[in-house]
Amino acid sequence: MKEYKIADNAAGQRLDRFLGKILPLADTAFLHRMLRKKNITRNDKKAEGSERLAAGDVVRLWFSDETYQKFSGERQSAQHFPQWDGLKDAIVFENDCLLALNKPVGMLSQKATPRDVSVNEYMLGYLAAKGEYHPEQAGEFKPGVVNRLDRNTSGLVLAAKSLAVAQALSEQLREKQLRKFYLACVKGEVREAMRLSAFLYKDKSGNRVCIRKTRESEEDREIQTAFRPLAIRDNLSLLEVELLTGRSHQIRAQLAALGHPIIGDPKYGDRTENSYFMQRYGLKHQLLHAYQLRFPTEEAALKPLSGKIISATPPELFTELFPEVN
């Protein structure tokens, strides 16, 4: 018999999904058959699988060791995580429910392939070392990054420490309640604040998007972006950009369509400007930084974050180009 006591950070998930984590080699039919026969119980009672688990619930598997090993697979008692020497310096906010990191350029937010190393793995190693995550305990909630940035966009990445927080943050992002602000260094002089509405079409074959004034196909997605100038210098502008909708490459493509491409952007930028900044500063990426998140008034799981503003310092080149904004 195997027994699992549900931790606080794993509460709220469905029983059948929990079982899928601890018995990854078992199919759905097997799990539901075991539930019907009471070979799997919740708090020593028969369960259907659709129940939401609460902290302190006890799930018991009345299996032989052989059956358990067959469906659970081999689990390591310890797990090696990659190390990032700059992680502690990158932490801009942490409490019992959330970890906010200032991601550098060149690092993935989450894995794109199994061999990748991302902020997510570094974060898990950090929490494991603190004793806030135990990878050897089957079924425990696995903390994870809830928002993504392009590899070559720097700035704020959030990681949820519990299932309830992950779900609440995902809902905030989906309902556009969490306000997201970026810093963008663009070509040309921008002297007025604007709110842009357009339609975005994604060319999946080239991993590129185009901006249209009107909807031309069912695949076009409406986008909205607001910005205001913070500084102007040498035919460059530093903009504060609020992402009102969250589409792939939205800020980069929409500013380029307006005639103010982001400096260093290899996909949507100005080649002449990019060449100059490459030669002078060694710049190989877009000067776009996710610098601030503003949380709405909240209750329940996100109450500790209610009304909070989290900010992340931009890379040095931003302040070098615009020293008055420091």
Beta strands, then each sheet from edge to edge (+ up, - down):
strand 1: 2-5
strand 2: 40-42
strand 3: 58-61
strand 4: 91-94
strand 5: 98-103
strand 6: 144-145
strand 7: 154-160
strand 8: 179-187
strand 9: 194-203
strand 10: 208-212
strand 11: 221-233
strand 12: 236-243
strand 13: 288-294
strand 14: 309-311
sheet 1: 1+ 3- 2+
sheet 2: 4+ 5- 7+ 6-
sheet 3: 4+ 5- 7+ 13+ 8- 12+ 11- 9+ 10-
sheet 4: 4+ 5- 7+ 13+ 14-
end
